[in-house]
Structure formats: structure tokens, C-alpha cells
């Protein structure tokens, strides 16, 4: 969590998913759970959003299987360097995520696709709790 945000504001999650139907469903679910959600169809779009919103965004949920420099794992690596205070949840098959996660995060793979909405919420809460304890 970004340390300068007042705790009474809802956590901000950026969902990066090229499939508009999948993105819309998970974004709406997160909104009903009390999160403010920003949406991007591509990693490049996410980067543009983060140019303005990086101070507010606490978590980026991204499709690990997307390809390109700013897609999937490339986006995660860029975020880790450019915005280290933003947590990243990569979604994809467990086997694929496990194969790449060692280089990206000490927490191991993110979450499976298709999305299990409550699993996403639980992961966001866990990341927030971990950040709060580190203060």
C-alpha cells in the first residue's frame, strides 16, 4: 500500500486484462467488495494510467499469459522497477506462473485463471496486511 494514502480511502486496484468481459466481471466484483478499480486492456494502457495514478494504486492484477514488453511478466518486471510500492498479482495457470514467478516475486505464483473472485480479494487483503505489518 502506498504509505501516503489515508487509510479510510478504499484501496485502488488496477486490473489489466485484454478480455473485456473477464475484465468487467472481475472489476465489478472488486467494486462490490469496496475497492476502487481502474481498468486497462493492455500493459501499455496500464503504464499510461500509472503515469497519473501511481500514487493511488496499491495493487495491479494482470494476466500473466499476455505477451509483449509491457504485458504479463514484462509488466510485472517493469512495475517492480518503476513502482516498487505497488503490489502485483499475476493471474494465469499455476504451472506457467510458477515457472516464471521465481524471478518476479518472493511470494510465488499469483492466482489462477479463470479468476476466482474471492481468491483475488483474499490475495489483495493478504498483500495489504503484509504491507501494514512492515511499517
N, C-alpha and C positions, 0 to 999 in steps of 0.2 A: 504494500500500500504506500502511496506517496505520502510522506510524513507531514506535508504542509496542508493537507485537506482536513477540514473539520470532520470529526467522527460522526456527526449527525447527518451528513450528506450520504446519499446511497452510493455504494461502490459503483464505479464505472467499468463496464466490461466492453471491450471491442471484439466483436465476432467477425472473423474473416473466413468467409465460406462462399465459393463460387456458385453453388446451387442455391438459387434464390428461395426455393420452397424450404429447404433444410435450414437456411439462414433465418428465414422469417419465423419458422416454428420455434427454434431454439432461442431466438431473440425475444419473442413474445413470452415464452416460458420464463426466461430470466427476468423480464419486466414484472411479471406477476409475482415473482419471488422478491421483488423490491430493489432490483438492480437497475441502474440507468444503463442503457445499451446503445452503443454506436455500432454501425454495420458497414462492412466493406466486402466487396466481391472479390478483390484481388489483394495481393501483398502491396502492390504499387499504390492502390487506393488506401490501404491501411497506413502506409507511410505518409501520404498526404494528410490524412486525418490526424496522425500523430504529430505532424508539424505544428498543429494548432492545439491539440488536446492532450499532449503527452503528460502534462502536469495533473490532469484529472484521471487519466486511465490507470487502473490498478492491475487489470488482467486482460490479456489478449488470448482469446480462444481461436485457434487456427487449424485448418485442415492440413495435416502433415503430408498428405499424399499429393497435394498440388505441386506443380512443377514451376521452375523459373527461379531467377535470382532472389526475388522477394516473395517467394511462395513457400509454404510448408517449412521445411527445416532451414532454408535460406532466410526466411523472415525471422524465424526464431533466433538464428545466429546474429542477424542484424540488430534485433531488439536487445539481445544480451549485451551487445557492444554500445549501441546508441542510447538505450534507455534501460539501464540495469535495474532500476527500481520497479519496473513493470514485470509482473509475473506472466509466464506463458504456459498455456495448456495446449498441447498438441493433440489433435484427435486423428485417429487412424487405426489401422489394425494393430493389435498388440505386438505381433511379431515384427512388423515393419517399424513401429515406434521403438521397440526395444533395441533393434539393430542400430538405430541412429541416436538414441537418447543419451548414450554414454558421453558423447561429445557435447551435448547441449545442456543437460541439467543433471544435477546431482540427485534429483528426486525420482529419476526413472521415467518410464513412459507416462504419457498423459492419460487420455481416456479413449475408449473405443468408439468407433462409428459402426453402425448408426448410433447417433447420440442417445444416451440415456439421460434425460434432462436432470433428474435428481442427482446423478453422478457428477454432472457438471457443477451443480450448486454445492455439493459436498466438497468438491475439489477447490472451488473458489473460497469457501469458508475455511478449509484447511490452510490454504495459502495465506489468507488474512490472519488467521490465528498465529501462524508461524512468524509472520512479519511483526505482529503485535508483541509477541514474546521476545523477539530480537531487540526491541527498543530498550 
